[in-house]
Amino acid sequence: MSEPIRNKNLDLPSAPTPQNTPSNNAPISSHAKEPGISTINEEELDRIATASILAQNPKLVSMMESKLGSLVGRSSGYIESLPASVRRRVAGLKGVQKEHAKLEAEFQEEVLELEKKYFSKFTPLYEKRAKIVNGAAEPTEEEVAAGKAEGEDKEDAEKPASPDGKKDEVAEDMIGIPEFWLSAMKNQGSIAEMITDRDEAALKHLTDVRMEYLDRPGFRLIFEFAENDYFTNKTISKTYYYQEESGYGGDFIYDHAEGDKIDWKAGNDLTVRIESKKQRNRNTKQTRIVKKTVPTESFFNFFNPPKAPSDDNDVEATSDIEERLELDYQLGEDIKEKLIPRAIDWFTGEALQFEELEEEMNEEDFEDEDDEEEDDMSDDRDDYEESEDEDDNSKPKQETAECKQS
């Protein structure tokens, strides 16, 4: 059961529960390639012309959306035209549906409570993982044996030792698993896209990533850092809130997100960069270098989530913010549902195999429309060729008959 997430000010996609990842709507582009002369037809000409007009008139698009929005939910008059006894039955079915909605809401609440129950069982495992990663504890022999792949012991035994023994000594002195979380995040696609080269120097100090449920519908992501040269925060968190009232079918409706303020050390803010510009005085001809701070891409922008637009009439701005809000929510879900529960699989890269398998399975459910059109055209050609053959076969018969008559 899946609905788009919604915001108070925007009609955004919604999540069935705070822990399930919503499906994404495909972005619409106005830069589609125009068809060639060989494939163009009247229907495509109309579509291209309409798209061109709408692309050049954003106010017209806004007006049309406003008009269409006002029609949503309006009655066509059919229900009102029914006899009173039938209208009474329709009202009764609405009452039955409301009872169904109540049960759906109870179901979603119980699912959330069940997830919280098992999350409390996962927590000790996450705490043990953090200790091993940071060198505060070592795994037991049983855990090592359970985690080793078949034949891995034999491979380790066959590896030649370092001649001088220095590399072995360095390995023995290494604490925990260095850069564990950075490596795991760089293997997770949606998160990796946000990490810049500059971010890596700070993310190397990431010691743990965890989450917690709120008392109200929602969850908090917590990033814990060791001492570093970039900021003074020991932890940086981001909280995702859902509306108090559930949506249609009892689903939780995403509301907004809030992130902690990062206390950057002087000159080390990774979310901005310094631009230098040379200026010349018109009178004295002297030059000077002017520096200004401008925003730049960084993973740490994740903690400063986009806000819903205040002006709904600005179609382009609203569409851009809407897309950013959806991506921001999706990223939070990926960290919560993929990265945290399976961090070791992302670190080793094994999780990538499961991701690729899921993508292949999803692709098998779809086929390109172009292929279907080609198949249809092929069938049409076959039919045409068959009809030609029939005509060719029929002509000699007619000529033969005429000869007989002569």
N, C-alpha and C positions, 0 to 999 in steps of 0.2 A: 504494500500500500504506500504509494509515493506521491507527494504533492510538492509543488515548488515552494522554496522558502520565501517568506514575506517579511518585509520591513514595515514599520508604522507608516512610513512615507512612500515606500516603494513596493511594487508587486514583485518581490523577489522569490526565487524558488524556496520551498520549505523542506525540512527534514522530517522523516517519520518519527524519529526520536533524536535526542541530542547526540546519539552515538552512531547513527547511521548516515552514511554519505549520500547526499542527494544527487540525482542525475543532473547533468548540465545541459542547458539549451545551447545548440550550436550557434555561434555568432553569425550575424547576417552581414554580408559585405556588399557595398555598392560598387565594387570594382571588378565585377564579373566580366570575363572576356566575352566580347561580342562574337556571335557566330559568323562563320564565313559565308560567302555568297552561295556556296553549294548546299548549305544546310538551312539557310534562312527561309522562313515562311511567314504568312500573314500573322499568325498567332505570336510568333517570336518578335516580329516588328512591333506589334501592339505592346508586348511586355517591355521591350527595350525603351519604347517611347514613354511609357508610363513611368518606368524606373528613372528615366532621365529627368522627367518633369518633377517627380517627387524629390530627387536628389538636389535639384536646384531651388526647391521651394520648401524649406523646413517649416515655415509658418503654415503652409498648406497641409503638411503632414500632421502638425500639431492640431490644426482645426479638425481634420478628419478623425484623428484619434479621439478628440474630445467628443465629437458627434457620435462616433461608434460606441464610446464608453457610456454615453447617456442612454444608449439603446439596450445595453446589457441588463438583463433581468426584467425588461418590460414584457408585459403579457401581450400575446398576439391576439387575444380576444377569444381564443378557442375555448379555454376553460370556462370563461364567463358565459359562453353560449350553450354550455351543457345543461341538461335538466337539473333541477335542484337535488334530486335523489343521487345523481351521478357526482355532482359537486360535493355532496356530503361524503361519498365514498373516497373521493380524492383527498378531502380534508382528513379522513380517517387514516389513509395511507401515510400522510405527512406525520400524523401522530405516531404511527408505528415506526416510521423512519427516525423520529426523535428518540424513541426508546433504543433503537439500534445505535444511534450516535452516542448515547450515554454509555452503552456497553463497550463501544469502541474506545471511548475515553478512559474507561476503567481498565481496559486491556493495555493501552499504552502506558498507563501509570504503573500497572503491575510489571510490565516488561522493564520499565526503568528501575523499579525496586529490585527486580531480579538481577539486572546488570550491576546495580550498586552492591548487591550481596556478593556476587562473584568478583567484583572489583576489589572488595575487601580481602578476598582470598588471593588475588593476584599481587596485592601490595607487598607482602613479605618477599615474594620472588623478585619484584622490582628492587626492593631494598638490598637483597643479596647481590643482584646484578650490579648495583651501584658500588657496593663494597669491593667486588672483584675488579671492576673497571678502574677504580681509583686506588687499588693496591692496599685497601684496608683489610682484605681477607683473601684467602685462596680457595678455589673450588675443592670439594672432596673428591676422593678417588672414584667414588661411585658416580658423581656428576661428570667427571672427565671421561670415564668409561662409557657412560650413556651418550655423551656428546660426540665421541670420536666416530668417524666414518670407518667402514670396514676396510681393513688393510692399511689404515693410517699409521699404526704402530710400526709396521714393517717398513714403511716409507721413511719414518723418522730414524729408524735404526740404520738404514742404508745411506743416509746423508753423511758425507765425510765431515769430520771435525775440522775446525780451523787449525792450520799448522802451528801458529804461535799461541793459540788459545785465547787471544785478546778479544775476538768477536764473541766467543762464548762467555767471557767475563762480563762484557758489556751487556749481553742479553740477560745474564743473571742479575745484573744491577738494575735493569729496567723495571719500573714500578707499574703495576696494573697493565692496562691496555692503552697506550698513548693514542690520542686523537680518535678515540672510539666513536664519539658522537658526531664529530665532523665527518668521518669516513662514512658512517651510516647515512647521514643527511645528504651527502654528495651522491649516494647511490639511489636515493629516492627522488624520482623525476621531478615532481612538482616543487619540492623543497630545493633541489639542486639548482633549478632555474633562477632562484633568488639569491644564491650565494655568489658573491664576487670574489676576486682574488684578494682584495683588501679585507673582506670579511673573514677570510680563513685564518688570518693571524689572530683574530679575537676569538673565533669559534674553536680554536685549538684548546682554549682554556675552559671549554664547556665540560662540566663534570657529570651532569645528570639532566635528563628531561623527564618530567613526570606530569601527571594531571590529577585533578580532584573534582568531584561533583560538588555543586552548590546546594544550599538548602532549598532554593527555588530551582525551576528547570534551567539547566545550563551547566557549564564546566569551565575549569580554569587550567591553562597550560603553564607550567613553571619550568623555567630554564635556570639552572644553577651553575655559577661560574667560580673558578679559582681566581686568585689575585692576578690582575693583568694591567697592562699599560693603557687600556682604552676607556674603562669606566670603573666607577667605585661600587656599583651594584653587586651584591652577592647573588641575588636572584632577580630575574626579570620575568614577569608573568603577563599573561593576556587572558582575559575572561570573556567568554561567549554567553550572552544572555538570550533567553527565550521569553516570549510573552506569557503572562500568567494564564490567560485563557487559551485553551487548545483550539485548533482549527477544525475544519471539516474532517470527520473520521477520527477525531481524537488526537490528531498529530500535533506535535509541538511546533510552534511557529517561531523561527529565528527572528530576533529583534535587533540586537546590535552587539558590538564588541568594544572592549576597553582595554588599553594596554598601559603598562607602567611607564613612567617617565625615566629615561636613561640619563644617568648623571655622567656625562662624558668628561673625560679629563681634557685639559686645555690642548687644543690643536689635534685631537684624536677622534673627533666626531666622524664616524664612518658613513653617516647619512648625508653628508655635504662634501663639497670639494671647493677648492679655492681657484678662482679664475683671475688671471692677471691680464690687464689691458693697458696698453701704452697710450697716453694722452699728451698732446702738444698744446701749449699756451699760444693763442693767436697773436698776442702782443709781444711777449718776450721770446717766443719760439722755443722755450724750454720744455723738455719732456719729463713726464713722471709716470711711474707705474702705479696703477690703481688696482687693488685687489678686492674682490667681492666673493661672498659665500653663496653658492647655489646648491639646491638639492640634487642628489645623485642616487642612483640605484644602490640598494643595500638590503641584505637580509633583515637588518635591524629596523627597517621601515615596517616590518611585520607588527611591531609593537605600537605603531601609530596608525591604526586602521582608518580607512576612509569613512567620512560622515555622509549621511543621506543629504541630497541637495535640497536647499530651501526653496529654489525656484523651479517649480514643476513645468513651467512654460518653456524652459530652455531644453529642447529635445536632445540636442547633442550632448550637453553636459550631463543630463539625467541618464542617458544611455551609457556614457562613459563611467559614471559613478556606479551605476547598476552593475556593470560588468566587473568593476574593481571589487565591489562588495561581495559578489558571488565568488570571485577568485579568492578573496580573503577568507571567506567562510570555508571554501573547499580546502584551502591550505591548512586551516585549523583542524578540519576533520581528518585530513591525511596524517597529520602529526599525532592526533589522538587515536585513530583507528589502525594506522599502519606502522608508523615509526615507533611509538612507545611499546606496543605489545610485542613487536618482532624486531627489535633493534639489532640483535645479533645476526639475524638473517639479512638485514640491510648492510651490516658491516661486512659480512662475508660475501655478499652479492647473491646469495641463494634466493632471496626474495624476488630478484629480477626475473628468475625463471617462472615463478608463479604469476607475476604480472604479465609476462609475455604470453603465457598459456591462457590467461583470462582474456587478453586482448584478441588472441586468435579465435577463441570460442565465440566472442562477441561478434567478430567480423564474419564468422560463418553464418550468423543469423541474418546477414544483410547481403544484398547483391546490388551492383551498380545499376541505376536506372538506364544508363546508356546501353548496357549489355542487353537489357530487356527490349529496348527500342530496336537494337540491331537484330535481335531474334525475330521481333515482329516484322521488321522490314524484310528479313530473310524469308519468312513465311509468305509475305506478300509477293516477293519475287518468284518463289516456288509456284504460288498459285497462278501468277501471270504466265510463267513458262509453260505450266500445264495447259492453260487455256490456249496458248499459241499452238502447242502440239495438237490439241483437239481440233483447232481450226485447220491445221495443215493436213490432218488425217481426213477431215470431212470434205475438203475440196476435191481430192481425187475421186471420191465416191460420187460427187455431183457430176464431175466431168464424165465419169463412166456411164452414169445414167443418161446423160445427154447423147453420148455416142450411140447408146442402144436405141434411142429414139430416132436417130438419123438412119 
